[in-house]
Amino acid sequence: MLNKITPSLLLAGFMAGAVGAHAADRLKGESSAFLKAYVDSPVDWMPWGDAAFARAKGEQRPVFLFVGSFTSELAGAMRRQTFANPKNADWLNTHFVCVIVDREERPDVAALYQAYVLNLKQLTGWPLNVWLTPEFQPYEGATYLSPSEDWGAPGFLKLANQAQTAWATNPAGCRKRASESVAQLAPPAQSPAPAVWSQEKTRARLTASAAAWRAAFDPENGGFGDAPRSPEPELVRFMLLQSPADRDAALKTLRALAASAVRDPLDGGFFRHAADAAWHIPYQQKTLSDQARIALAFLDGAHGADAGAFGLCAAGALDYALSRLSLPGGNFSSAEDATGDEFTGYYTWTAAEIDGALGTASPTFKADHAVMPDGNVPAGDDPSAQYTHRNFLRSAAQPRASDAASAGLLRAVRDRRPAPPLDPRASAGAYGMMLSALSRAGTQLAKQTYLDAARETLAAARANFLVSPDGALRRLRGSSQPADADDYAALALGCRDYARAANDRGAMELSDLLLARLDARFFDPASGAYFGAPSPRGPGFFIRPFGADDPPSAESLAVAAGAPHAGAVAAALSESLEESAAQAPGDQLLALALFRGP
């Protein structure tokens, strides 16, 4: 329940609406596509920065911090379901200074408060909802919150009310709670002894990790773990290097992905994940980094009988990135997002639409791609009935010769539909991953076009991200935000892969420069890990955070690239396998499997 609405609150709500006009002006000036989506929000959002810090301190009001991203489905749900409600917005504007952060633009801020929420509630995921003192110290927080308790989970209004009441009745208690939480996140006074690399122990730990993941393998559908299910490309690559049984599980997963709805048969791109275990209902987003990572997994598996089919899958992912996500000058968008209700029909088809586009070729195409007259999305998987009579096209593992012509006709129809938005700026790290995938595909598939694209990508990365001759990087094109550890590591690895593929000495020298700066500016000898940001950045940074939990991590990439401290990082990753009861992330396992020792 909201607090009782009084005449003063109504007046405050009116004033908040007036302030909201200024909020719209502030967000319009932002370069983030995620922040721009909130321009018309009735919440008086402020971007993270000095103006927000000064306002909270000057007004001595608590802060509501919302951290999300362009590709966060649940952040979009909160924007539509919670923040678009004028009553909710007026109440927030009255009681809090509301600050919004794009985690792609400020991964350091995201990692900082992710660490707090994980410690407070043992919750991970996005978006983050955090309540802060005027000094930007956290005293309450959560991940996604539904609009109300009617959804069967803790609601936003309930937790927001608790945070507001706590501050209104006992601000000193909130500050004390924040100080205690911050103290819990501080590094220990006495650091443990650094991990020591052991090839024998690492091999045993990797064998145990592979067995644990094999136990989670779905032999019927391919893939690991429960739905919603992600391709897990680094895990697949790791399993390909292990026992025959592990390799078989990985190959079955790649074959399942090749013949799934997660692989778009019209443009070759791969969606982020599937809502179901059978890979039939894709989550309608495609990202640049996912295309690169998935292409590398298919290239790793493209041997023997699977060489042709898997090579086509890798090429399809890269061709999609080079067409739909490509920008002039070798640049890239980071993602395409069709998850909004207005794009329900963009990736789906009725049988009649396909009949009208393909004519006599329609029956064969519909049979090959699982198109049903009444739609192929089960009612149980479509509670809002938005896909009634509609079909997600499933790829054919071995497409017919006629598929290319049919796909072209259907693409032409789809291109006339309202296009989903693109996030126009990819990170330096995403460029690095594309550089690795293009370089590898160019040599393994013997396609000069990919090596040419890799050369253009490297030139664009130099122009967009390299700030100074000493290897300093910015995170995003046109941004002043410094790059984070994963940007340095991924771009260094991409430069290394391109240097080997194209015999480019300059690319190798740039890789060495980036790795030296990575280790000098980010490496923490006490933990054997990399801080996310080079140094604390102003108010709110009560600790220096490590990177967020999105794979591949800076540690995995740095080990793969051969960073100066790769041995210490690999030793710490190996010991973490021993200490954690959870299944280890695939990117860490892959890095350790490929590492040959310091």
C-alpha positions as CSV (number, residue, x, y, z in Angstrom):
1,M,0.0,0.0,0.0
2,L,1.1,3.5,-0.7
3,N,1.2,6.1,2.1
4,K,-2.1,7.9,2.7
5,I,-2.5,10.6,0.0
6,T,-2.8,14.0,1.6
7,P,-3.4,17.5,0.0
8,S,0.3,18.2,0.5
9,L,1.2,15.0,-1.3
10,L,-1.1,15.9,-4.1
11,L,0.6,19.3,-4.4
12,A,4.0,17.6,-4.2
13,G,2.9,15.3,-7.0
14,F,1.9,18.2,-9.1
15,M,5.3,19.8,-8.5
16,A,7.0,16.5,-9.3
17,G,5.3,16.5,-12.7
18,A,6.8,19.9,-13.3
19,V,10.2,18.7,-12.2
20,G,9.7,15.7,-14.5
21,A,9.9,18.0,-17.5
22,H,13.4,18.9,-16.5
23,A,14.2,15.2,-16.0
24,A,13.1,14.6,-19.6
25,D,15.5,17.3,-20.7
26,R,18.3,15.7,-18.7
27,L,17.8,12.3,-20.1
28,K,17.4,13.5,-23.7
29,G,21.0,14.7,-23.5
30,E,22.3,11.3,-22.5
31,S,23.9,9.0,-25.1
32,S,22.5,5.8,-23.5
33,A,19.6,4.2,-25.4
34,F,18.5,2.7,-22.0
35,L,18.3,6.1,-20.4
36,K,16.6,7.7,-23.4
37,A,13.8,5.1,-23.0
38,Y,12.9,6.8,-19.8
39,V,12.6,10.3,-21.2
40,D,8.8,10.2,-21.1
41,S,8.6,8.6,-17.7
42,P,6.7,10.6,-15.0
43,V,9.5,9.7,-12.5
44,D,11.9,12.6,-12.1
45,W,14.9,10.6,-13.1
46,M,18.4,12.0,-12.8
47,P,21.5,10.3,-14.3
48,W,24.3,9.2,-12.0
49,G,26.6,12.2,-11.5
50,D,27.4,15.3,-9.6
51,A,24.0,16.9,-10.0
52,A,22.3,13.9,-8.3
53,F,24.9,13.8,-5.6
54,A,24.5,17.5,-4.9
55,R,20.7,17.3,-4.9
56,A,20.5,14.4,-2.5
57,K,23.0,16.1,-0.1
58,G,21.4,19.5,-0.4
59,E,17.8,18.3,0.2
60,Q,18.9,15.6,2.7
61,R,16.6,13.1,0.9
62,P,17.2,9.4,0.5
63,V,18.0,8.2,-3.0
64,F,16.2,5.5,-5.0
65,L,18.7,4.0,-7.5
66,F,17.6,1.9,-10.4
67,V,20.2,0.0,-12.4
68,G,19.2,-1.7,-15.7
69,S,20.2,-2.0,-19.3
70,F,18.8,-1.8,-22.9
71,T,18.7,-5.6,-23.0
72,S,17.2,-6.2,-19.5
73,E,13.6,-7.6,-20.0
74,L,12.7,-7.1,-16.4
75,A,14.0,-3.5,-16.4
76,G,11.6,-2.9,-19.3
77,A,8.8,-4.5,-17.4
78,M,9.4,-2.2,-14.4
79,R,9.4,0.8,-16.7
80,R,6.1,-0.1,-18.2
81,Q,4.4,-1.6,-15.1
82,T,5.7,0.4,-12.2
83,F,7.4,3.6,-13.2
84,A,4.8,4.6,-15.9
85,N,2.1,4.8,-13.2
86,P,1.6,8.5,-12.3
87,K,0.7,7.7,-8.7
88,N,3.8,5.6,-8.2
89,A,5.9,8.3,-9.9
90,D,4.5,11.1,-7.8
91,W,5.1,9.2,-4.6
92,L,8.7,8.4,-5.6
93,N,9.3,12.0,-6.7
94,T,8.1,13.2,-3.3
95,H,10.1,11.0,-1.1
96,F,13.3,10.2,-3.0
97,V,15.9,11.6,-5.4
98,C,15.5,9.1,-8.2
99,V,18.7,8.1,-10.0
100,I,18.9,5.8,-13.0
101,V,22.0,4.0,-14.3
102,D,22.7,2.1,-17.5
103,R,24.9,-0.8,-16.4
104,E,26.4,-1.1,-19.8
105,E,27.6,2.5,-19.5
106,R,28.6,2.3,-15.9
107,P,29.5,-1.3,-15.1
108,D,31.5,-0.1,-12.1
109,V,28.3,1.3,-10.5
110,A,26.4,-1.8,-11.4
111,A,29.1,-4.1,-9.9
112,L,29.2,-2.0,-6.7
113,Y,25.5,-2.2,-5.9
114,Q,25.3,-5.8,-7.2
115,A,27.8,-6.7,-4.5
116,Y,25.6,-5.0,-1.9
117,V,22.4,-6.7,-3.0
118,L,24.1,-10.1,-3.2
119,N,25.5,-9.7,0.3
120,L,22.2,-8.3,1.7
121,K,19.7,-10.7,0.1
122,Q,21.8,-13.4,-1.7
123,L,20.1,-12.3,-4.9
124,T,21.7,-11.8,-8.3
125,G,20.3,-10.6,-11.6
126,W,19.0,-7.4,-13.1
127,P,17.7,-4.8,-12.7
128,L,18.7,-3.5,-9.3
129,N,16.5,-1.5,-7.0
130,V,18.5,0.1,-4.2
131,W,17.7,2.7,-1.6
132,L,20.5,4.9,-0.4
133,T,21.2,7.6,2.2
134,P,21.9,11.1,0.9
135,E,25.5,10.2,1.0
136,F,24.8,7.3,-1.5
137,Q,25.3,4.6,1.1
138,P,22.9,1.6,0.6
139,Y,20.4,0.6,3.3
140,E,17.9,-1.4,1.4
141,G,17.9,-3.2,-2.0
142,A,16.6,-6.0,-4.2
143,T,16.7,-7.1,-7.8
144,Y,13.5,-7.2,-9.9
145,L,10.4,-6.2,-8.1
146,S,6.9,-6.9,-9.4
147,P,4.3,-4.1,-9.4
148,S,2.5,-5.5,-6.4
149,E,2.2,-8.6,-4.2
150,D,-0.6,-9.8,-6.4
151,W,2.1,-11.3,-8.7
152,G,3.0,-13.8,-6.0
153,A,6.3,-12.2,-5.1
154,P,7.5,-9.2,-3.0
155,G,6.3,-6.1,-4.7
156,F,8.0,-2.8,-5.5
157,L,5.6,-0.6,-3.5
158,K,5.9,-2.7,-0.4
159,L,9.7,-2.5,-0.3
160,A,9.7,1.2,-1.4
161,N,7.3,2.0,1.4
162,Q,9.4,0.2,4.0
163,A,12.5,2.1,2.8
164,Q,10.7,5.4,3.0
165,T,9.2,4.7,6.4
166,A,12.6,3.6,7.8
167,W,14.2,6.8,6.6
168,A,11.4,9.1,7.8
169,T,11.2,7.6,11.3
170,N,14.8,6.7,11.9
171,P,17.4,8.2,9.5
172,A,20.2,7.6,12.0
173,G,19.2,3.9,12.0
174,C,19.3,3.8,8.2
175,R,22.8,5.3,8.2
176,K,23.9,2.8,10.8
177,R,22.5,0.0,8.8
178,A,24.3,1.3,5.7
179,S,27.6,1.6,7.5
180,E,27.3,-1.9,8.8
181,S,26.6,-3.2,5.3
182,V,29.5,-1.3,3.8
183,A,31.8,-2.6,6.5
184,Q,30.8,-6.2,5.6
185,L,31.8,-5.6,2.0
186,A,35.2,-4.1,2.9
187,P,38.2,-6.3,2.1
188,P,39.7,-8.2,5.1
189,A,42.4,-6.5,7.1
190,Q,44.8,-9.4,6.5
191,S,44.8,-10.8,3.0
192,P,45.0,-14.6,2.6
193,A,48.1,-16.1,1.0
194,P,47.9,-15.9,-2.8
195,A,46.8,-19.1,-4.6
196,V,49.5,-21.3,-6.0
197,W,49.1,-22.9,-9.5
198,S,48.9,-26.6,-9.7
199,Q,48.4,-28.3,-13.0
200,E,47.5,-31.6,-11.4
201,K,45.0,-30.2,-9.0
202,T,43.5,-28.0,-11.7
203,R,43.1,-31.0,-14.0
204,A,41.2,-32.9,-11.3
205,R,39.0,-29.9,-10.5
206,L,38.1,-29.5,-14.2
207,T,37.2,-33.2,-14.5
208,A,34.9,-32.9,-11.4
209,S,33.4,-29.7,-12.9
210,A,32.7,-31.4,-16.2
211,A,31.0,-34.3,-14.4
212,A,28.8,-31.9,-12.5
213,W,27.7,-30.1,-15.7
214,R,27.2,-33.5,-17.5
215,A,24.8,-34.4,-14.7
216,A,22.8,-31.3,-15.6
217,F,22.8,-32.1,-19.4
218,D,19.4,-32.6,-21.0
219,P,19.8,-35.6,-23.4
220,E,16.5,-35.1,-25.0
221,N,16.8,-31.4,-26.0
222,G,20.4,-30.6,-25.6
223,G,21.7,-27.9,-23.3
224,F,22.5,-27.7,-19.6
225,G,20.3,-26.8,-16.6
226,D,16.7,-25.8,-16.4
227,A,14.6,-23.5,-18.6
228,P,14.9,-20.6,-19.4
229,R,18.0,-22.0,-21.1
230,S,21.0,-20.1,-22.6
231,P,23.4,-21.5,-25.2
232,E,26.3,-21.2,-22.7
233,P,28.9,-21.1,-25.5
234,E,32.0,-21.1,-23.2
235,L,30.6,-24.1,-21.3
236,V,30.0,-25.9,-24.6
237,R,33.6,-25.1,-25.7
238,F,35.0,-26.4,-22.4
239,M,33.0,-29.7,-22.6
240,L,34.3,-30.2,-26.1
241,L,37.8,-30.5,-24.6
242,Q,36.9,-33.1,-21.9
243,S,36.0,-36.7,-21.9
244,P,34.2,-38.4,-24.8
245,A,30.9,-38.3,-22.8
246,D,31.4,-34.6,-22.1
247,R,32.2,-33.9,-25.8
248,D,29.1,-35.8,-26.9
249,A,26.9,-33.7,-24.6
250,A,28.5,-30.5,-26.1
251,L,28.0,-31.7,-29.7
252,K,24.3,-32.6,-29.0
253,T,23.8,-29.2,-27.6
254,L,25.3,-27.5,-30.7
255,R,23.2,-29.8,-33.0
256,A,20.1,-28.8,-31.0
257,L,20.9,-25.1,-31.3
258,A,21.5,-25.5,-35.0
259,A,18.0,-26.9,-35.5
260,S,16.2,-24.6,-33.0
261,A,14.2,-21.4,-32.9
262,V,17.0,-19.7,-31.1
263,R,18.8,-19.7,-34.5
264,D,16.9,-17.4,-36.8
265,P,16.6,-19.1,-40.2
266,L,16.0,-15.8,-42.0
267,D,19.2,-14.0,-41.0
268,G,21.4,-16.6,-39.2
269,G,21.5,-14.6,-36.0
270,F,21.1,-16.3,-32.6
271,F,18.7,-15.1,-29.9
272,R,20.0,-14.7,-26.3
273,H,18.1,-17.7,-24.8
274,A,14.9,-19.8,-24.9
275,A,12.0,-19.7,-22.5
276,D,11.6,-23.4,-22.8
277,A,13.9,-26.5,-22.6
278,A,13.3,-27.5,-26.2
279,W,14.6,-24.2,-27.6
280,H,11.3,-23.5,-29.3
281,I,10.4,-20.1,-27.8
282,P,13.3,-17.6,-28.2
283,Y,13.8,-14.5,-26.1
284,Q,13.6,-11.9,-28.8
285,Q,16.9,-10.2,-28.4
286,K,20.1,-10.6,-30.3
287,T,23.4,-9.1,-29.1
288,L,26.7,-8.5,-30.7
289,S,28.8,-10.3,-28.1
290,D,26.5,-13.4,-28.2
291,Q,27.0,-13.7,-32.0
292,A,30.8,-13.8,-31.5
293,R,30.7,-16.2,-28.6
294,I,28.3,-18.6,-30.3
295,A,30.2,-18.5,-33.5
296,L,33.4,-19.5,-31.6
297,A,31.5,-22.4,-30.0
298,F,30.4,-23.7,-33.4
299,L,33.9,-23.3,-34.9
300,D,35.3,-25.4,-32.0
301,G,32.8,-28.1,-32.8
302,A,33.1,-27.9,-36.6
303,H,35.0,-31.1,-37.2
304,G,34.2,-34.4,-38.8
305,A,30.5,-35.0,-39.8
306,D,29.5,-31.7,-38.2
307,A,32.0,-29.5,-40.0
308,G,29.7,-28.3,-42.7
309,A,26.6,-27.6,-40.6
310,F,28.5,-26.0,-37.8
311,G,30.5,-23.9,-40.1
312,L,27.2,-22.5,-41.6
313,C,26.0,-21.7,-38.1
314,A,29.1,-19.8,-37.2
315,A,29.0,-18.0,-40.5
316,G,25.3,-17.2,-40.0
317,A,25.9,-15.6,-36.6
318,L,28.8,-13.4,-38.0
319,D,26.9,-12.5,-41.1
320,Y,23.9,-11.3,-39.0
321,A,26.3,-9.1,-36.9
322,L,27.9,-7.7,-40.1
323,S,24.6,-6.8,-41.6
324,R,21.9,-6.0,-39.0
325,L,24.3,-4.8,-36.3
326,S,26.8,-3.2,-38.5
327,L,27.3,0.6,-38.7
328,P,29.5,2.7,-41.0
329,G,33.2,2.7,-40.5
330,G,33.5,-0.8,-39.1
331,N,31.3,0.1,-36.1
332,F,28.6,-2.0,-34.4
333,S,25.4,-1.7,-32.5
334,S,25.4,-3.8,-29.3
335,A,22.0,-5.3,-29.5
336,E,18.6,-5.6,-31.2
337,D,15.6,-5.7,-28.8
338,A,12.1,-7.0,-30.0
339,T,10.8,-7.8,-26.5
340,G,8.3,-4.9,-26.4
341,D,4.6,-5.8,-26.9
342,E,4.6,-3.7,-30.1
343,F,7.0,-6.1,-31.7
344,T,5.2,-9.3,-31.0
345,G,4.7,-9.9,-34.7
346,Y,8.2,-9.0,-35.9
347,Y,9.8,-12.4,-35.5
348,T,6.6,-14.5,-35.6
349,W,4.4,-15.6,-38.5
350,T,1.0,-16.9,-39.2
351,A,0.7,-19.8,-41.7
352,A,-1.3,-17.5,-44.0
353,E,1.5,-14.9,-44.0
354,I,4.0,-17.5,-45.1
355,D,1.6,-18.8,-47.8
356,G,1.2,-15.3,-49.1
357,A,4.9,-14.7,-49.3
358,L,6.1,-18.0,-50.7
359,G,3.3,-19.4,-52.8
360,T,4.0,-22.9,-54.0
361,A,7.2,-23.1,-51.9
362,S,5.2,-22.6,-48.7
363,P,4.2,-26.2,-47.8
364,T,7.8,-27.4,-47.9
365,F,9.1,-24.4,-45.9
366,K,6.3,-24.7,-43.3
367,A,7.1,-28.4,-42.8
368,D,10.8,-27.8,-42.5
369,H,10.4,-24.9,-40.0
370,A,7.6,-26.3,-37.8
371,V,5.0,-23.9,-38.8
372,M,1.5,-24.9,-37.7
373,P,-1.9,-23.6,-38.8
374,D,-2.9,-22.7,-35.3
375,G,0.6,-21.6,-34.2
376,N,3.5,-23.5,-32.6
377,V,3.6,-21.8,-29.2
378,P,1.7,-23.9,-26.6
379,A,-1.0,-22.1,-24.7
380,G,0.7,-23.0,-21.4
381,D,3.8,-21.1,-22.6
382,D,1.8,-18.1,-23.7
383,P,-0.3,-16.9,-20.7
384,S,-1.0,-13.5,-22.3
385,A,-2.1,-15.2,-25.5
386,Q,0.1,-12.8,-27.5
387,Y,1.3,-15.5,-29.9
388,T,-2.1,-17.1,-30.6
389,H,-2.0,-18.5,-34.2
390,R,1.6,-17.3,-34.6
391,N,4.8,-19.3,-35.1
392,F,8.5,-19.0,-34.2
393,L,10.4,-20.3,-37.2
394,R,12.8,-23.2,-36.2
395,S,15.9,-23.6,-38.2
396,A,16.7,-26.7,-40.2
397,A,19.9,-28.4,-39.3
398,Q,20.5,-29.2,-43.0
399,P,18.7,-26.4,-45.0
400,R,17.4,-27.2,-48.5
401,A,18.8,-25.5,-51.5
402,S,15.4,-23.6,-51.9
403,D,15.7,-22.2,-48.3
404,A,17.8,-19.3,-49.3
405,A,15.3,-18.0,-51.8
406,S,12.4,-18.5,-49.3
407,A,14.3,-16.8,-46.5
408,G,15.0,-13.8,-48.8
409,L,11.3,-13.4,-49.6
410,L,10.3,-13.6,-45.9
411,R,13.1,-11.2,-44.9
412,A,11.7,-8.7,-47.4
413,V,8.3,-9.0,-45.7
414,R,9.8,-8.7,-42.2
415,D,11.8,-5.7,-43.2
416,R,8.5,-3.9,-43.9
417,R,7.3,-4.4,-40.3
418,P,8.1,-1.8,-37.6
419,A,11.8,-2.6,-36.8
420,P,12.8,-3.2,-33.2
421,P,15.2,-0.7,-31.8
422,L,19.0,-1.0,-31.7
423,D,21.4,0.1,-29.0
424,P,23.8,2.0,-31.3
425,R,26.9,1.7,-29.1
426,A,28.8,-1.5,-28.4
427,S,31.5,-1.6,-25.8
428,A,35.2,-2.0,-26.4
429,G,35.0,-5.5,-25.0
430,A,32.2,-6.5,-27.5
431,Y,34.5,-5.3,-30.4
432,G,37.2,-7.5,-29.0
433,M,35.0,-10.5,-29.0
434,M,33.9,-9.9,-32.6
435,L,37.6,-9.4,-33.5
436,S,38.3,-12.9,-32.1
437,A,35.4,-14.6,-33.8
438,L,36.0,-12.9,-37.2
439,S,39.7,-13.7,-37.1
440,R,39.1,-17.3,-36.2
441,A,36.4,-17.7,-38.9
442,G,38.5,-16.1,-41.5
443,T,41.2,-18.7,-41.1
444,Q,39.2,-21.8,-40.2
445,L,36.5,-21.2,-42.9
446,A,39.0,-19.8,-45.4
447,K,36.9,-16.7,-45.9
448,Q,38.9,-13.5,-46.6
449,T,35.7,-11.4,-46.1
450,Y,35.9,-12.2,-42.4
451,L,39.6,-11.3,-42.2
452,D,38.7,-8.0,-44.0
453,A,35.9,-7.4,-41.6
454,A,38.3,-8.1,-38.7
455,R,40.8,-5.6,-40.0
456,E,38.0,-2.9,-40.2
457,T,36.8,-3.8,-36.7
458,L,40.4,-3.4,-35.3
459,A,40.7,0.0,-37.1
460,A,37.3,1.1,-35.7
461,A,38.4,-0.1,-32.2
462,R,41.6,2.0,-32.4
463,A,39.7,5.0,-33.6
464,N,36.8,4.7,-31.1
465,F,38.3,3.4,-27.9
466,L,42.1,4.1,-27.8
467,V,42.4,7.4,-25.9
468,S,46.2,7.8,-25.6
469,P,49.4,6.1,-26.8
470,D,49.9,4.4,-23.4
471,G,46.9,2.1,-24.0
472,A,44.1,4.0,-22.1
473,L,40.7,3.0,-23.4
474,R,37.2,4.5,-23.2
475,R,34.4,2.0,-22.8
476,L,31.9,3.3,-25.4
477,R,32.2,5.1,-28.7
478,G,31.8,8.9,-28.1
479,S,31.8,8.5,-24.3
480,S,34.2,9.9,-21.7
481,Q,33.7,6.8,-19.5
482,P,36.9,4.9,-19.0
483,A,37.0,1.3,-20.0
484,D,36.7,-1.4,-17.4
485,A,38.8,-4.5,-16.9
486,D,36.8,-6.8,-19.2
487,D,37.1,-4.2,-22.0
488,Y,40.8,-4.3,-21.8
489,A,41.0,-8.1,-21.6
490,A,38.5,-8.8,-24.4
491,L,40.1,-6.3,-26.8
492,A,43.6,-7.5,-26.0
493,L,42.5,-11.1,-26.7
494,G,40.8,-10.0,-30.0
495,C,44.0,-8.1,-31.1
496,R,46.0,-11.2,-30.3
497,D,43.7,-13.5,-32.3
498,Y,43.8,-11.1,-35.3
499,A,47.6,-10.7,-35.1
500,R,48.0,-14.5,-35.4
501,A,45.4,-14.8,-38.2
502,A,46.7,-11.9,-40.2
503,N,50.4,-11.9,-39.1
504,D,49.9,-8.3,-37.9
505,R,52.7,-7.2,-35.7
506,G,51.0,-3.9,-34.8
507,A,47.9,-5.8,-33.5
508,M,50.2,-7.9,-31.3
509,E,51.9,-4.9,-29.9
510,L,48.6,-3.3,-29.1
511,S,47.5,-6.5,-27.3
512,D,50.7,-6.4,-25.2
513,L,50.1,-2.7,-24.4
514,L,46.5,-3.4,-23.3
515,L,47.4,-6.4,-21.2
516,A,50.2,-4.4,-19.4
517,R,47.8,-1.6,-18.6
518,L,45.1,-4.1,-17.5
519,D,47.5,-5.7,-15.0
520,A,49.0,-2.4,-13.8
521,R,45.6,-0.6,-13.3
522,F,43.2,-3.4,-12.3
523,F,44.9,-6.4,-10.9
524,D,44.5,-7.2,-7.2
525,P,47.4,-9.4,-6.0
526,A,45.5,-10.3,-2.8
527,S,42.6,-12.0,-4.6
528,G,44.2,-12.9,-7.9
529,A,41.3,-11.0,-9.6
530,Y,40.7,-7.8,-11.5
531,F,38.8,-4.8,-10.1
532,G,36.1,-3.7,-12.4
533,A,37.2,-0.1,-12.5
534,P,40.7,1.4,-12.3
535,S,40.0,3.4,-9.1
536,P,37.0,4.5,-7.1
537,R,35.0,7.1,-8.9
538,G,33.5,9.7,-6.7
539,P,30.6,9.6,-4.1
540,G,28.9,6.3,-3.6
541,F,32.0,4.2,-4.0
542,F,32.3,2.7,-0.6
543,I,34.5,-0.1,-1.9
544,R,36.4,-0.7,-5.1
545,P,34.2,-3.3,-6.8
546,F,35.3,-6.3,-8.8
547,G,33.6,-6.8,-12.2
548,A,30.0,-7.7,-12.5
549,D,29.1,-11.4,-13.1
550,D,28.4,-11.3,-16.8
551,P,30.5,-13.8,-18.8
552,P,33.1,-13.9,-20.0
553,S,34.9,-12.3,-17.1
554,A,38.0,-10.2,-17.2
555,E,39.8,-13.0,-15.4
556,S,38.9,-15.6,-18.0
557,L,39.8,-13.4,-20.9
558,A,43.1,-12.3,-19.4
559,V,44.1,-15.9,-18.8
560,A,43.2,-16.7,-22.4
561,A,45.2,-13.7,-23.7
562,G,48.2,-14.5,-21.6
563,A,48.3,-11.4,-19.4
564,P,51.4,-10.8,-17.3
565,H,49.6,-12.0,-14.2
566,A,47.8,-14.9,-16.0
567,G,49.4,-17.5,-13.7
568,A,48.2,-15.8,-10.5
569,V,44.7,-15.3,-12.0
570,A,44.5,-18.9,-13.2
571,A,45.6,-20.2,-9.7
572,A,42.9,-18.1,-8.1
573,L,40.3,-19.4,-10.5
574,S,41.4,-23.0,-10.0
575,E,41.2,-22.6,-6.2
576,S,37.7,-21.2,-6.5
577,L,36.6,-24.5,-8.1
578,E,37.6,-26.2,-4.9
579,E,35.9,-23.8,-2.6
580,S,32.6,-23.4,-4.4
581,A,29.7,-25.9,-4.2
582,A,28.0,-24.3,-7.2
583,Q,28.6,-25.3,-10.8
584,A,31.5,-23.2,-12.1
585,P,30.9,-20.7,-14.9
586,G,31.8,-22.0,-18.3
587,D,34.1,-19.2,-19.2
588,Q,36.3,-19.9,-16.2
589,L,36.4,-23.6,-17.0
590,L,37.4,-22.9,-20.6
591,A,40.2,-20.5,-19.6
592,L,41.6,-23.0,-17.2
593,A,41.3,-25.9,-19.7
594,L,43.3,-23.9,-22.3
595,F,45.9,-22.6,-19.8
596,R,49.2,-24.4,-19.9
597,G,50.7,-23.0,-16.7
598,P,52.7,-19.9,-15.9
